């Protein structure tokens, strides 16, 4: 009798989407930062959203491959023209958080 075939954790990790929640602090409201994030995330093929919060920060929830998310992280640190990024705080969420995410969108933009 042979043992059941199991996918090594490292291979499973590469095929499952990662989900990251970012909080960006600095001068990031009123400078087109959400539109900047939307463009970058959409070009990368990420799912999720970006929104302003009441503390004057911008929040991002994004799901995709580790490579896609690393590219977004780099852009978040750079920021949009006219913005000033003081800090990018990042939390990894469980994969199930991505189940209901759709194409990347701006929340509260209208």
C-alpha positions as CSV (number, residue, x, y, z in Angstrom):
1,X,0.0,0.0,0.0
2,X,1.4,3.4,-1.0
3,X,1.2,6.5,1.0
4,X,-1.2,9.2,-0.3
5,X,0.3,11.8,-2.5
6,X,0.8,15.1,-0.6
7,X,1.9,18.4,-2.0
8,X,4.8,19.8,0.0
9,X,3.9,22.9,1.9
10,X,6.3,25.0,-0.1
11,X,4.6,24.0,-3.4
12,X,1.1,24.6,-1.9
13,X,2.2,28.0,-0.7
14,X,3.2,29.0,-4.2
15,X,-0.2,28.2,-5.7
16,X,-2.4,29.7,-3.0
17,X,-3.1,33.4,-3.1
18,X,-1.7,35.5,-0.3
19,X,-3.8,38.2,1.3
20,X,-2.2,41.3,2.7
21,X,-3.7,44.3,4.5
22,X,-1.7,47.5,4.3
23,X,-2.1,50.7,6.2
24,X,-0.2,53.6,4.6
25,X,0.6,56.7,6.8
26,X,1.8,60.1,5.7
27,X,0.4,62.6,3.3
28,X,-1.7,60.1,1.4
29,X,-5.2,61.6,1.3
30,X,-6.2,64.3,-1.2
31,X,-3.2,63.6,-3.4
32,X,-4.5,60.9,-5.7
33,X,-3.0,58.1,-3.7
34,X,-6.1,55.8,-4.0
35,X,-6.1,56.2,-7.8
36,X,-2.4,55.5,-7.9
37,X,-2.9,52.3,-5.8
38,X,-5.8,51.2,-8.0
39,X,-3.8,51.6,-11.2
40,X,-0.8,49.7,-9.8
41,X,-2.8,46.9,-8.3
42,X,-4.9,46.5,-11.5
43,X,-1.8,46.3,-13.7
44,X,-0.4,43.6,-11.4
45,X,-3.7,41.6,-11.6
46,X,-4.5,41.8,-7.9
47,X,-7.9,41.5,-6.4
48,X,-9.0,43.7,-3.5
49,X,-9.7,47.3,-2.6
50,X,-8.2,50.6,-1.5
51,X,-9.9,53.2,0.7
52,X,-9.3,56.2,3.0
53,X,-9.9,55.8,6.7
54,X,-10.9,58.3,9.3
55,X,-7.4,58.5,10.8
56,X,-6.1,60.1,7.6
57,X,-4.4,56.9,6.4
58,X,-5.1,54.8,3.3
59,X,-5.9,51.1,3.7
60,X,-5.3,48.4,1.1
61,X,-6.5,44.8,1.0
62,X,-4.9,42.9,-1.8
63,X,-4.8,39.2,-2.8
64,X,-2.5,37.6,-5.3
65,X,0.8,35.8,-5.7
66,X,3.8,36.6,-3.4
67,X,5.5,38.2,-6.4
68,X,2.5,40.4,-7.3
69,X,2.2,41.6,-3.7
70,X,5.9,42.3,-3.4
71,X,5.6,44.5,-6.5
72,X,2.7,46.4,-4.9
73,X,4.6,46.8,-1.6
74,X,7.4,48.4,-3.5
75,X,5.0,50.9,-5.1
76,X,3.2,51.7,-1.9
77,X,6.6,52.7,-0.3
78,X,7.3,55.0,-3.3
79,X,3.8,56.6,-3.3
80,X,2.2,58.7,-5.9
81,X,3.4,62.1,-7.1
82,X,2.4,64.6,-4.4
83,X,2.2,62.1,-1.7
84,X,4.6,61.5,1.2
85,X,4.7,57.9,2.6
86,X,5.9,57.9,6.2
87,X,5.1,54.2,7.0
88,X,3.6,51.1,5.4
89,X,2.2,48.7,8.0
90,X,1.5,45.2,6.7
91,X,-0.5,42.3,8.1
92,X,-0.9,38.9,6.4
93,X,-4.4,37.5,6.5
94,X,-5.6,33.9,6.0
95,X,-6.3,32.8,2.4
96,X,-10.1,32.6,3.0
97,X,-10.1,36.4,3.4
98,X,-9.7,36.5,-0.4
99,X,-12.8,34.4,-1.2
100,X,-15.1,37.3,-1.9
101,X,-12.6,39.8,-3.3
102,X,-13.3,40.9,-6.9
103,X,-11.3,42.9,-9.4
104,X,-9.4,45.7,-7.6
105,X,-11.6,48.7,-6.8
106,X,-11.6,52.0,-4.9
107,X,-14.0,52.1,-2.1
108,X,-15.8,55.3,-1.1
109,X,-14.5,57.2,-4.2
110,X,-17.9,58.6,-5.3
